Amino acid sequence: MSRFMDVRYASLEPYTPGEQPRDRKYIKLNTNESPYPPSPRVAETINAGEIDDLRLYSDPTARDLYGAIARYYGLQPSQVIAGNGSDEILAFAFLAFCGQKGVAFPAVSYGFYPVFAELFGVKARAVPLKKDFSIDVGDYLLSGENVVIANPNAPTGIALPLNDIERILQAHPNDVVLIDEAYVDFGAQSAISLIDGYDNLLVVQTFSKSRSLAGGRIGFGLAQQGIIQDLMAVRYSFNPYNLGRLPLLAARAAMEDREYFDGCRGKVIATRERTKRELRQIGCDMTESLANFLFVKLPNVSGEYAYNRLKEMGILVRWFNRDGIRDYLRITIGADAEMDALIRAIHTIIEEAEK
Ligand SMILES: Cc1ncc(COP(=O)(O)O)c(C=O)c1O
């Protein structure tokens, strides 16, 4: 920290993103990206003259993209806000709603929640998970604070059913309940169908995972108009051009290619279920993940050892050096051949540990 940094940030612990290595070619299963390229319509759309138009600012109303998202989900464009990754929508929500009341979220969840709370001076209540890593909904029924829940949760992959989300919404008539659905397209129930009934619900999704556009940095929030207008007020006070021309076009093309999207997520789900079966057969323990990653414990070796040994073998996964989850690895679902290599490598590590 230089002597110029505001003392408010003296204890700020920034978020640590997963490695994006350049030292060698890895099988990269550490940041929950899609193994499949974006819809071919993305390249077709971007080639069509938009490059010349980069001299012009992008559309701050993002009208075409909001229209495409609204059509897809059966909402009005006024119920949509898009951001530079869903991280930005989360940041806007912390800024717009959490300053006075604070926010509750699971103690084991997406690492950005506590970072945003710290950065924006928001009081945070980090609620422990149950022993089996599931969320106890009863812990989130205290009205007077906002709630953020990733559904499915990360890094566990465990999802809450819609009636649990509804219980939380009903307990918080005057607070915002943010459901972060970064991974919902891989098999969990979306809360979007509850938006019309609850003016305190904000659903956040992303193009980074199921729509293969992590590098495009596009996420979005869906809610009744009131919440969207509040988020817009923050957005226009921060960066009205938060999405460039290329991401706007890419996102719209991806949203409109429903068939391609369904094909990719179907393949990821099938690969996930097969990988679960095969890893369990060789003795691994794991949660019942409905996301595009698994949360896995190898028998007889520590999480740290398994992470390092896999890296030596050219496979990158995510290990969190945190109490309660230190023995687990978070492994992104890659293409079938990548998962075959992973299963072989894990088998080798287990055999080595038995010697
Ligand atoms: C639960 C959760 N929410 C949000 C995000 C942010 O995604 P993005 O900013 O790429 O949309 C991630 C990324 O890994 C995540 O795991």
The ligand as a Tripos MOL2 file, in Angstrom:
@<TRIPOS>MOLECULE
LIG
   16    16     1     0     0
SMALL
NO_CHARGES

@<TRIPOS>ATOM
      1 C1        -21.4970  -17.2330   -7.9380 C.3       1 LIG1
      2 C2        -20.8790  -16.3100   -8.9290 C.ar      1 LIG1
      3 N1        -21.4560  -15.1350   -9.1820 N.ar      1 LIG1
      4 C3        -20.9520  -14.2720  -10.0720 C.ar      1 LIG1
      5 C4        -19.7980  -14.5580  -10.7670 C.ar      1 LIG1
      6 C5        -19.2420  -13.5210  -11.6930 C.3       1 LIG1
      7 O1        -19.3480  -13.8410  -13.0030 O.3       1 LIG1
      8 P1        -19.1270  -12.7830  -14.1500 P.3       1 LIG1
      9 O2        -18.6680  -11.4890  -13.5390 O.co2     1 LIG1
     10 O3        -18.1340  -13.3900  -15.0620 O.co2     1 LIG1
     11 O4        -20.4790  -12.6130  -14.7800 O.co2     1 LIG1
     12 C6        -19.1460  -15.7690  -10.5620 C.ar      1 LIG1
     13 C7        -17.8980  -16.0760  -11.2810 C.2       1 LIG1
     14 O5        -17.2430  -17.0260  -11.1260 O.2       1 LIG1
     15 C8        -19.6950  -16.6640   -9.6120 C.ar      1 LIG1
     16 O6        -19.0890  -17.8190   -9.3390 O.3       1 LIG1
@<TRIPOS>BOND
     1     1     2 1
     2     2     3 ar
     3     2    15 ar
     4     3     4 ar
     5     4     5 ar
     6     5     6 1
     7     5    12 ar
     8     6     7 1
     9     7     8 1
    10     8     9 2
    11     8    10 1
    12     8    11 1
    13    12    13 1
    14    12    15 ar
    15    13    14 2
    16    15    16 1
@<TRIPOS>SUBSTRUCTURE
     1 LIG1         1 GROUP 0 **** ****
